[in-house]
Amino acid sequence: MGRFGDDKIEEVRTRADIVEIVGAHVRLRRAGRNFVGLCPFHNEKTPSFSVNAERGFFHCFGCGAGGSVFNFIMRVEGLNFPEAVRSFAKKYGVALPERDEAGPKSGERETMRQANQVAADFYAHVLWNTTHGALARDYLKSRGIASETARAFMIGFAPGRPAELAKALEKRGLRDAGLKTGLLKRDASDVYDMFRARVMFPIRDAQGQTIAFGGRVLDARMPKYINSPESPLYSKTRTLYGLCEARQAISSSASTSTSVGKDRAILVEGYFDVIALWQAGFKEAVAGCGTALTVEQLRVLSRYTKNVIACFDGDTAGRKASMRALEIFLQAGLLGRGIFIPPGYDPDTFVRERGAEAFAELADNAGLLIDYFLSEQAEEARGSIDARARAAARIAETLKLVHDPFQFDLLARKAADLVGIGEEVLRKQSRETVSRAGRPRSAQMPAERIAASSGDAGAKAEIGLVALALLRPELRTEIAASNVAAIFENERLASVLADLCGTDETHTALEQWIADRLTPEDQSRLSALAVGPLTDDVEEDSNDLEKARALAKDYITALERRHNLREVDSLRRSAVEKARHHSDPDEAAAAAQAVITLRRQRRGA
């Protein structure tokens, strides 16, 4: 469960009017019980985006985005669920006591944030207002960084004296917090500053709070860069430098009142790469924080855009690095594109020496990493049969990481043509893989494969019953009495339905529970029902309760028919196998008779 009380989440949701929140980003007009407008998450000319104020859900019937007011702000601002709750709570004045006893207390985290902010202000003051910062100011100028840009990124300078920041934190009662965040260190005699005589780069989260620092020397000392250690506020593998500054520029859902998002992110390696690109107009640039690219970092970016362009060196080493990155992109559910910087340059020096227009050309022509990979394998396949077979095997292993069925279909076709191998063989080899859940695909529950197709009536009935149980608590007892969860083929949804039917909480009180238990795809399908069919057919009075009850019966009947069909098919295969292997004739006859009986029941249903 989450860290907030259900009553507090319900209070936040009650105050956060979904029409008001969405209306700040989308021009809405009333259409019956809903409000409609152009979807902020994809380009469209005809409105397919709907908001239902009564139920508190939104859904786009074009791209599938949907959910509650929390889901909307999570998409727009790239927040997780607790962050979205906190954002609204702060806006509407709702106090949120923490319940996560496993982590640091709320007050402790807050003092750590305060220590980081004091440090950021201290370093900025030293850079701009003291003689200690003169060399650093000259250094930034030599790197082509304008003062306005440096201030936008809150760049500062740590003085060379051993305990300058320690004194500033001590005065404010934040010394212990400074030790916990890594700003200070302790030796046998005293506490001293971790960063000394370094240009300082505050690392901020998406909401603009300083969570860590990177520091660069001005001379030849090593190490050239040092970064804050991991802390309760800061995880290197999940953090992206520049995301706060780039967030609005990246997201295609950026409010038109601020800036129009480019629906892409440019991923580079260093702080100066981000800053130089930002200054040159590429405000969608971000970088990792002293670590190799991670799946977690890409998943953070995917909250804002699916179009991520990574920069690589244009030499052989850079090409190899792009192929290593491809696997990470695919694991994060992204295809990824690549910019190959000419040898002798990095993004910082390239944009400064060759200009923004030259870099824009590289970015606009960035190709898919998977295309580079396939072309490379096709080149290596030119030769012996063994070479072709090895290339095909490498392609099959890579395609195993592609989870989107449409992307997989297109890539399998292309790969088969390029390498000159049978498409069906390549598909079969690629799909003998480990699923997302971590078990062999052949061992997946049938419904998990069925649910991938939104056109399956049984899969629709399963999510439909979950939606009805969630939105109409009056029906939970009747749904539970039907024991329909026992014939769900999606075991996870069956568990959700069973738990829903065991509580009398309203759907608003179950907000965080829904976020924890339902996948994004399930939440999208649920929101489609909440603003669509369930809204059209099931309103909030006694007559509409009967319509909801009838709809639940229809769903249950659909699932029972599917269950019977599965039994028929299973028994039919059993009868065929028994006959084929000369089993006891009586057993084969009994199996055949069971098939006939079930088929008759199915026709009568």
N, C-alpha and C positions, 0 to 999 in steps of 0.2 A: 504494500500500500504506500501511498504518498506520505508526505510529511505534514500535510495540513489536515485539520479536522474537516469532516464533510460539511458540518454546519457553516464553517467559515467559507468554504468553497462555494456553497450555495448562496451565502450572503454576497460574495463577490460577484457571482454570476447574475444575481437578481439586480444588482446596481449597474452592472455593465450591460446596458441596453444594446442588443446586437445590431439593431437598425442604425443606432447612432454610431456605433463603432465602425461598422462596415461602410456606412454613409460617408465617413471621413475619407474613405479611399475609393468609393464607387458611387457614381451618380445613380441613385435608386428611384424607381417610380412604383407606385402601388399597382398590383395586378391581382385582383381578387383578394385572397387571404395572404398572398405573398407580396414581397417587393422584388423587383427584377432590375437587372442592369448588365452592363458589359463586364465580363469576368476580368478581374485584375491579375489573374494568374496565367492567362494566355491571350493571344491576340484574336479578337473576333469582332465582327461587324454586326451580328444579330445577337441580342441578349440571350444567353443561356444560363445566366447566374441568378439564383433565387435565394431569398432570405425569408424564413418563416418566423415572425416575431413571437407568436404564441408558444411555439415549441423551442425557440432559441437555436435553430439550426440554419446553416446555409449550405447550398450545394450548386456546383456548376455541372450541368448536364453535357457540357462540351469536353472539359478536361478531367472531370471526376473529382475535383477538389471539393471537400465538404467537411462538415463537423459543426462544433459549437463555436461560440464567440471566442473561446480559448484557442481552438484550432485555427481560427482565422488570424488572430494576432500572432500565433506561433509561426504561421506561414509568412505573414507580412514582415515580421521583425526577426525571423530566424531564432525564436526562443524555444526552449523546451517547456513542458507543462508547468513545473514549479515556477519558472521565470515568468511565464504568462500570468499565472495567478498573482505573483508578487507585483507585476507591472500594474494590473488592474487594482489590486488592493491599495497600492500607493496612490493611484489616481483618484480613487473614490474614498480614501480614508478608512479602510478596513484593516484592523490590527490582525496580524497573522502570527500567532505563537508557533514556534517550531515544535515538531514532534519526532524528528529524526534523532534518536538518542545515540545512534551508532556514530554519527559524525560530530564535528565540533559544534558547540552551542552557538546559537544565533548571535549572541552578544560577542563571542570570541571572534567569529568571522567578521563582524562589523568593525571591531578594533583593528583587525588585520587590514581591512580595506582602508581604514583611516590612516594607518601607518604608511601604506603605499601611496595614498594621496598626498600626505605630508611630504613624503620623499620626492614625489613628482614635482610638487611645487618648489621644494627646496632646490632640486637640481636645475629647474628652469630659472629660478632666481639667480643661482650662481652663474649660469651661462650668460644671461642677458644683462645682469646688473652688477657684476663684480669684475675685478681685474683677473681673478682666477680663471674666468671664462674666456679671456681674450684669445688664447691660442685655439680653443675649441671653436670660437666664432670664425676665426681665420680658416680653420680646417673645413668647416661646413661650406664656407664660401668657395674654397678650392675644389670642393666636390660639386659645385654648382647648385647648392641648396639655398634657395632664397629664404630670408628670415620669416616671411609669411608662411612658407611651407613648413619650416622647422617648428614654428609656433603651433601650426595645425596638428602636428604629430607630437607636440609637447616635448620636443627634444630638450635635453638639459646637459649639465656637466657635473660630474662628481669631483669635488676638490681633492687634492692629493693628501691632505692631512688625514691622519688615521681615524679620527672620531668626530668629524664635523656633523654628520647626519645623526650619529648616536646622541650627541648633545641636544639636537633639535627634537628628537623623539623623546628623549628623557624629560625635557621640559613639559611635554604634553602627556606624559604618562603612558607612552606607547613603546617603551623599550622592549618589553616582552613580546609585543606584537611584531616589532621589527625583527627580533630573533626568529620568530616562527615563520615569517615570510622570507627569511634569508637576506634581508637588508643589512643585518648586523651579524657579527660573529663574536664568539666568546673565547678568550684564551685563559691561561691560568690566572692572569692578573686583572683583566678588564674586558670590556666590550668594545669592539671597533667596527668600522664600516667595511662591508664586503667590497663595495665599488669605490675605487679611488683613482683619480686622474684619468677618467674615462668619459667619453661622450655617451650620454645615457638615452636609451630608447624605451620609454614606457610602453609596456604591452597591455593593451586594454581589451576587455571583453566586448561583446556586441553591444552592450548597453553603455559603454564608455567608462566603466570602472577600471582603474588601474589594478591589475592582478599580478604583474611581474615586471622585470626590467631586463634589458640587454645592455651591455656596456662595451665600448670599443676604445682601445688605446689610441693615442695620438702619435706614438713612436713605434719602434720595432720590437717592443716587449712582447713576450708570449705568455699566455695565449692572447691572440688578437682580440677575441670576443669572449666574454663570460656572460652567462645568463643566470637568472634567479633559479634556485632549486625548486623542485616541485613542492607544492603546499596544498592545503585544503582549498585555496582559491585558484590554483594554477596547475594544469596538466599539460605538459609539452605536447603529448601525442594528440590532444584535442584542441589545441589553441592555434590560431592563425594571426600573425602580426598584420595589422592594418585592417582587420575586418571591421572594426568600429568605423573607420574612415571610409571604407569601401562599401559598406552595407547597402546604402541607398543606390549607389551606382551599379551594383551587381544585380540587384533584384528587379525582375520585370514587373513586380507588383509595387514598386516604389511610387509614392504619392506624387501626382503630377504637380502638386503645390511646392514640392521641394526639388526633385530631379527625376528625369525619366530613366529608369533602369535599363541597362544594356542587355540584361538577361544573359550575362556571361561573367566569368571570373578569370583573371589572369594570375596564374600561380608561379611565383618566382622563389629564389632561395634566400635572399638577404634583405636586411632592413633598408639599405640604400637602394636596392632594386625597386622595392615598393615605393619609396619616397620619390625617386627620380621619375618613375612612370606616372605616379599620381600628379606630380608637378607638370608633366608633359601632357596631361589631359586624360591619362588612362587610370581613372580613379577607381577602377574595379580590380586593382592589383592587391594581392595578399601574399604572405610568405609563411613558411613553417617557422618554428621557434627552436632552432638549434638541434633539430632532429630530422631524420629522413622522413619523407612523405608517408603518412599513415592513412589507413582506412577511416579512422575516426575523424581526421581533419577533412577528408573528402565528404564524409557524411554531414559534417557541419556545413560545408559549402553547398551541399545538395539541398539544404533547406531554402536557399536563396535562388539557385539556378541549377539546371542539369548540364549546362554548357561550361565546362571548365577547360581552360587552355593552359597547359604547363610549358614552361620554358626550359629548353635543354641546350647544352653546347652543341655546335654543329659538327663536331668531330666524331670519330668512331666511338669514343667513350660516351659521348652524349647520346648517340644512337642506342648504345647498349643500355644506358640509363633509362631511355624512353621505353624500352621493352620491359625493364623491371617495373617501371611505373604502371605499365598497362595492366599488369596483374592486380595491382592495388586499386586502380580505377574500377576494374571489373568487379572486384570484391565489394566495392562501395556502391555498385549498381550504376556506374557511369561508364560511358565509352571513352571520353576524354580526347582532347586534341593536343597537338604538339607544335610549338614554335622552336625552330632550330636556329639559334643565334650564330651568326658567322664566327669562325675561329678568331680568337684574339679579343672578343668582346664578351661582356655580360649585359643583361638588360639595362643596367645603370649607364655603362659607358656607351652602349650602342645608341640609346635614345639621346644622350647628350652630344655625341659626335656625329651621328647620322641623321638625327632629327625624328620628330614625332611621326611624320608622314611615312618614313621608311619603316618604323616599327609597326605602324598601323597596317601597312601592306603585309608584313609578316603575320600579324594577328588575324587579319581577314582571310589569309590564305592557309591558315593552320589546318592541317589534315587530321583525320581521325587516327589515333594511335593504333587501332586495330587494323586500319588499312595499311599502315606502314608495316605492321607485323605480317599481314597476309602477303604483301608484295615481297617482303624479305624471304618468306617461306617459298613463294612461287619461284624466286630466283634460285634458291638452293635446290629446288626440286627438278631443275633442268639438268638432266643427266641420267644416272642409272635408276633402275626401278627401286633399289634400296634407298636412294636419296629421296625419291618421291614419297616412299612409304614413311620415311622418318619425318619428312615435312608434314605429311598428313597426320601423323601421330601427334606432333607438336601442336598442330592446329586444333585437333580434337581435344587435347588437354586444355587449351586456352578457351575453346568454346564452352567447355564445362562450366566456366565462370559466368557465362552470359545467362541471366535469369529471365530477362524480358523475352517472351515467346516471339514477338514480332522481330525484334533485333536478331534473335537467334536464327529465325527462318531466313532472313535476308543475308546474314553473314554466312550461313551454311551453304546457300546457293552460290554466293560469290566465291567462297573458299574452294568449293568443289570445281568450279570452272577454272580458277587460277592454277590449281595444282594438278588438275586432270585426274580426279578420282571420283568414284561414284558418290553421288550426293546422299543416297540412302545409307551407304556404308558409313560415311562421315557422320551423318545424323545419329545413327545407332551408337557409334563409338562415343560420340560427344555426350549422349544422354545416359550412358551407363556411368553415372556419376554420383557424387554425394550431394544430396539436396541441401537447401538452406538450413533445414532442421538438423543436419548432421548425420542422416542415415541414408543408405542406398536408395536411389530413386525407385527401384523396383519394390522396396519395402514401404514406400509411402502409402498412407491410407488412400483408398480410391477417391474419397471426397476431397482430399487436398488437391488432387489433380482436377477433379470435376469443378471445384470452386474457382479454379483459375479461369474458367469460362463463365462470364457473367450471364450467358444465355441459357445455362442449365436451370430448368425449372426447380429441381430439388435444391440446388444451391441458393436460388432466390427464396425458396420457401424457408430454408434454415435461417437466413439473415432476416427474413420477414417476420418470423416468429420471435426472434430476439428483439426486433424493433417494436413489435406489439407488446411484448412483455415489459420492455423498458418504458414505453410511452403510455401504456394503459395498465396500471397496476391491478385494476379490477379483474383483469383476465388471467392473472398469473396462476391462481388456484386451478382454474379450468385447464389451462395449458399443461400444468404439472400433472393433473389427473389423467391426461391422455397418454402420459409416459412417452411422448414423442421424442424427447431427448435421447432415448435409448436407441432410436433408429437414425439419428443424425450420422452422417458419414464424416463430417468435420468434428472431430472429437473436442477441439478447443471451443467451438461454438456451442457444442452440447453442454460442456461444463459451464459456460457463461449463462446459458438458458436455465440450467438447473439452479445455479446460484441466484439468478434474478428472481426465479419463482419462489425462492425461499426468503425473500425480503419484502417489506412493504415500503421501502424508501422510494421517493420520487426520482425521476431521471435526473433532475438537477442536483440532488444530493449524491448521486452516483457518478458525478462528473469525472473525478479522478480515477475512480474504479474502472470506468469505461476506457479511459486513456491507457490504463495499465493492462487491461485484458484484451482489448480489440486491436488488431493490426490497423495501420493506416488505410489499407484497402477495405477492411470491414467497416471502419468508421465512415469511409466515403459511401459505401453501399447503404449503410444505415441512414446517413444524412439524405441520400437520394429518396429514400422512402419517407423520411420525416417531412420533407418539403414538397414531395410529389404525391404518389398514390395514397399514402396514409392521410395526407392533408386533404386531398380531393374527396376521399371516400369516408373518412373517419373524423368527424368533428367532435366537439366536446359537450355533447348532451346525451340524454338517455337513448334517443333513436340511433345516434351514431355509435353508441356502445354496441347495439345489436349488429350494426354494419361491421364493427371491429371484430365481434365474435364470429360473424359469418366468414370474414376474411381469414381468421385464425383457423377455422374449420377447413377452409379451402387449402390452406397451407399444409395442415396435418394430413388431409386426404392425398395431396400431391406427394408427400413424403412416404406415406404408406404404400402408394402405388409404386414408387421407385424402389422401396424396400422389397416388395413382392417380385418386381422384375429382376432385381439382383438375385433373389432366391431361386427364381426360375432358371436364370442363366447358370447359376452355380450348380443346381441339380442336373441341368442338361449336360453340362460338361462332365459331371460325375458319372452320369449314365453312359455317355460316350466312352469315357475312359474305361469303365468296367467292362463294356462290351468289347472294346478294342483289345483288352488284356485277358479276355476269356475268364472273367470272374464268374462267381456263382450266378447262374441265370436268374435265380429268384431275387438276388440283390439288384441286378440290372433292371429287372422288371419293376421292382418296387421303386427304384429311382425314377424310372420313366413314368410310372403312375403318379408319383409326387409332382413331377413336372406338369402333367395334364391337369391335376387338381388345382395347382397354383394358378395355371393359366386360366382355368374356369373362374376362379375367384377374382382374378384380375379383370376379366371381362365383365363380371357382375358388379365390380366396384364401380 
